């Protein structure tokens, strides 16, 4: 298939290929086989999986679900504890967003994860992709959403001769192929096929208009921000001088300007608070 086809046999061939692969080589993750009875576990997995490989997420997810098996359990924890348990996953804002999301589900939805994307999008930290994915994987709702592996599959099969492909071109194909009776399994199959596809051929997703290559973590400003959070969540509140010493012990090349810029941005994002010269997790 080199272009989008309206041919029913071509679409059916595509679906059989994807589902046949999934039957033989589909991956198994704890948030998948628990999703029928645990929509909250799906929410946790979607926050953790953002820009993080599944293999790294599994032990974190399993530990979190033991610590905080319900939204109310996470909402009752301190942000400092939450960030400490998140340490190592990166992008600490996701942890805070998940914590806020748990509080909103507890307060506004009686602790029950909403079923529909239109409700989910109103929760903290949830965009349209996450709203669709959570509705689908938690409640088997036939939402339309695209992530990197799904994008790669659709481009590989239907857009081989194009570049700079926008997601708005992919959505009609996705809608045409969607299994509305069992969308959850269909999306799992697409994601697993895409994950394998990128290992055996040049990533088709590079032809997407939305493709970007993540920068290096080592030595980055993102690493510095994460280290500030890690130090404060493990050591407790510190004044700027002692906090900077701890940072330099871990990141010796940290410049004064970068250190204070990291503190400033974390304060603006309400991750860190300063009280009388003492910095701590907000």
matplotlib code that plots the C-alpha trace (Angstrom):
import matplotlib.pyplot as plt

x = [0.0, 1.7, -1.1, -4.3, -6.8, -10.6, -10.5, -12.2, -10.0, -6.9, -8.2, -9.1, -5.6, -4.1, -6.2, -5.4, -1.7, -1.8, -4.0, -2.1, 1.1, -0.5, -1.8, 1.7, 3.9, 1.8, 3.4, 2.0, 2.1, 0.5, -1.7, -3.1, -4.3, -5.6, -7.4, -10.8, -11.0, -8.7, -9.2, -7.0, -4.1, -4.6, -4.4, -1.2, 0.4, -0.5, 1.2, 4.3, 4.5, 4.8, 8.3, 9.4, 10.1, 7.8, 10.6, 11.5, 7.9, 6.9, 8.6, 7.5, 3.9, 3.8, 5.2, 2.8, -0.2, 0.8, 1.4, -1.6, -4.2, -6.9, -6.9, -7.8, -4.7, -2.4, -4.3, -3.7, 0.1, 2.4, 3.9, 7.4, 6.6, 5.2, 8.2, 10.5, 8.8, 8.8, 12.6, 14.3, 11.3, 12.1, 9.8, 8.7, 5.8, 4.1, 4.2, 2.7, 0.0, -0.9, -1.1, -3.4, -5.4, -5.9, -7.2, -9.7, -11.0, -11.4, -13.2, -15.2, -15.9, -16.2, -12.9, -14.1, -12.1, -14.4, -15.4, -15.4, -12.6, -14.7, -14.7, -11.1, -9.7, -10.9, -8.6, -5.1, -2.3, -4.5, -4.5, -6.5, -4.2, -4.3, -8.0, -8.6, -6.1, -7.5, -11.1, -10.1, -7.9, -9.9, -13.4, -13.0, -14.4, -13.7, -11.8, -9.5, -5.9, -2.4, 0.9, 4.4, 3.9, 0.5, 1.8, 4.7, 2.3, -0.1, 2.8, 4.5, 1.4, -0.4, 2.0, 5.3, 5.8, 5.1, 7.0, 6.0, 2.8, 0.5, -1.7, -4.8, -4.0, -3.7, -6.9, -9.3, -7.3, -7.3, -11.1, -11.7, -9.7, -10.8, -12.5, -15.4, -16.4, -12.9, -10.9, -8.6, -7.1, -6.9, -4.8, -2.6, -2.0, -1.1, 1.3, 3.0, 3.4, 4.8, 7.3, 8.6, 8.6, 11.0, 13.5, 13.6, 13.5, 14.2, 11.5, 8.6, 7.7, 10.6, 8.4, 5.9, 5.6, 5.4, 8.7, 11.4, 14.4, 14.8, 17.9, 20.6, 19.7, 23.2, 24.4, 21.0, 19.0, 16.3, 18.8, 19.6, 15.9, 15.4, 18.4, 17.0, 13.8, 15.6, 17.8, 14.8, 12.6, 15.3, 17.1, 14.2, 14.1, 17.5, 18.8, 20.1, 23.8, 23.5, 21.2, 23.7, 26.5, 24.4, 23.7, 27.4, 28.3, 26.1, 26.6, 30.1, 29.8, 26.7, 27.0, 25.5, 23.2, 21.8, 21.2, 19.2, 17.4, 16.3, 15.1, 13.2, 11.4, 10.5, 9.0, 7.0, 5.7, 4.8, 7.1, 9.3, 8.5, 10.8, 10.0, 12.4, 15.3, 14.6, 13.6, 11.4, 8.9, 5.7]
y = [0.0, 3.1, 5.6, 6.0, 3.6, 3.6, -0.1, -2.3, -5.3, -3.1, -1.9, -5.4, -6.6, -3.9, -4.9, -8.6, -7.8, -5.7, -8.1, -11.2, -9.6, -8.8, -12.4, -13.7, -11.0, -8.6, -7.2, -7.7, -4.9, -4.9, -1.9, -3.7, -6.9, -5.0, -2.3, -4.0, -3.6, -0.7, 2.4, 4.4, 2.1, 3.2, 6.9, 6.3, 4.4, 7.2, 9.8, 7.7, 6.6, 10.2, 10.4, 7.4, 3.8, 1.1, -1.0, 1.8, 2.5, -1.1, -1.1, 2.5, 1.7, -1.5, 0.3, 3.3, 1.0, -0.6, 2.7, 4.5, 2.1, 4.7, 8.4, 9.4, 7.6, 9.6, 12.9, 12.4, 12.0, 15.0, 16.4, 15.8, 12.1, 11.9, 13.5, 11.2, 8.1, 9.6, 10.2, 8.6, 8.9, 12.4, 15.3, 15.9, 18.1, 14.9, 13.7, 16.9, 16.9, 13.3, 14.3, 17.1, 14.9, 12.4, 15.2, 16.3, 12.8, 12.3, 15.7, 16.1, 12.5, 10.6, 8.8, 7.3, 7.9, 9.6, 7.6, 10.1, 12.3, 15.4, 14.9, 13.7, 16.7, 18.9, 17.1, 18.6, 17.4, 15.7, 16.8, 15.4, 12.4, 11.3, 11.9, 9.6, 7.0, 6.8, 6.6, 3.8, 1.7, 2.2, 2.0, 0.6, 3.9, 4.2, 7.5, 8.7, 9.5, 9.3, 8.7, 8.0, 4.3, 4.6, 7.4, 5.3, 2.4, 4.6, 6.4, 3.0, 1.5, 4.5, 7.3, 5.7, 8.2, 11.4, 13.5, 16.3, 14.4, 16.1, 14.2, 15.6, 13.5, 10.4, 10.7, 9.8, 6.6, 5.9, 6.4, 4.1, 1.3, 1.7, -1.3, 0.3, -2.9, -3.5, -0.4, -1.1, -4.2, -2.5, 0.3, -2.1, -3.9, -0.7, 0.4, -2.9, -3.2, 0.4, -0.4, -3.4, -1.6, 1.1, -1.7, -3.4, -0.4, 3.3, 5.0, 6.0, 8.6, 10.7, 11.7, 13.2, 17.0, 16.5, 14.5, 15.8, 14.2, 14.6, 16.4, 14.8, 14.6, 14.6, 18.1, 19.6, 22.2, 19.5, 17.4, 20.4, 21.0, 17.3, 17.3, 20.3, 18.4, 15.2, 16.9, 18.8, 15.7, 13.5, 16.0, 18.3, 22.1, 23.9, 27.4, 28.5, 28.1, 24.5, 23.5, 24.8, 22.8, 19.6, 20.3, 20.9, 17.7, 15.9, 18.2, 19.8, 22.0, 23.8, 27.5, 30.1, 31.6, 28.2, 27.2, 30.3, 30.1, 26.5, 27.7, 30.5, 28.3, 25.7, 28.4, 29.8, 26.3, 25.9, 22.9, 24.6, 27.3, 29.8, 30.8, 33.2, 32.1, 28.3, 26.3, 23.2, 21.2, 23.3]
z = [0.0, -1.2, -0.8, 1.1, -0.5, -0.4, -1.4, 1.2, 0.5, 1.0, 4.4, 5.4, 4.4, 6.6, 9.6, 9.2, 9.0, 12.2, 14.2, 13.0, 14.3, 17.6, 18.0, 17.6, 19.1, 21.1, 24.3, 27.8, 30.3, 33.8, 33.0, 30.1, 31.7, 34.7, 32.7, 32.8, 36.5, 37.2, 35.1, 37.6, 36.7, 33.1, 34.1, 36.0, 33.1, 30.6, 32.7, 33.2, 29.5, 28.2, 26.6, 28.7, 27.5, 28.7, 30.2, 32.6, 33.5, 34.6, 38.1, 38.8, 37.8, 40.0, 43.0, 42.6, 42.3, 45.6, 47.3, 45.9, 44.4, 44.2, 43.2, 46.8, 48.1, 45.8, 46.4, 50.2, 49.8, 50.0, 46.8, 48.3, 48.7, 45.2, 43.6, 45.6, 44.3, 40.8, 40.9, 37.9, 35.5, 34.5, 33.6, 37.2, 36.0, 35.0, 38.6, 39.9, 37.1, 38.1, 41.7, 40.8, 38.5, 41.4, 43.5, 40.8, 40.2, 44.0, 44.5, 41.3, 40.2, 43.4, 42.8, 39.5, 36.3, 33.8, 30.8, 27.9, 26.4, 26.8, 30.6, 30.8, 29.0, 31.9, 34.3, 35.2, 32.9, 30.3, 26.7, 23.8, 23.2, 26.8, 27.0, 24.1, 25.2, 28.8, 27.5, 25.2, 27.4, 30.6, 29.2, 25.6, 24.2, 20.4, 20.6, 17.8, 19.0, 17.5, 19.2, 17.8, 17.1, 15.6, 13.4, 12.2, 11.2, 9.3, 7.4, 6.6, 5.1, 3.5, 3.0, 1.8, -1.0, 1.0, 3.5, 5.9, 6.7, 9.1, 11.6, 10.1, 7.0, 9.2, 11.2, 8.3, 7.8, 11.5, 11.6, 8.6, 10.2, 13.8, 15.4, 17.2, 19.1, 20.5, 20.0, 23.0, 21.4, 18.0, 19.4, 21.4, 18.1, 16.3, 19.0, 19.2, 15.4, 15.4, 18.2, 16.3, 12.9, 14.2, 15.2, 11.7, 9.4, 9.3, 11.5, 9.2, 11.8, 10.6, 7.6, 9.9, 10.1, 13.9, 14.2, 16.5, 18.0, 21.7, 22.9, 25.1, 28.8, 30.2, 30.8, 29.8, 31.7, 32.1, 34.0, 36.3, 37.0, 37.8, 40.1, 42.1, 42.6, 43.5, 46.1, 47.7, 47.8, 49.3, 51.6, 52.6, 52.5, 52.1, 51.8, 48.4, 49.4, 50.7, 47.8, 45.3, 47.0, 46.8, 43.1, 42.4, 44.1, 41.6, 38.6, 39.0, 35.9, 37.0, 36.5, 39.0, 36.4, 35.4, 39.0, 39.8, 36.5, 37.3, 40.7, 39.1, 36.6, 39.2, 41.4, 38.5, 37.8, 41.5, 41.9, 44.4, 46.9, 48.7, 52.3, 54.1, 52.0, 52.4, 49.3, 49.4, 47.4, 47.2]

ax = plt.figure().add_subplot(projection="3d")
ax.plot(x, y, z, "-o")
ax.set_aspect("equal")
plt.show()
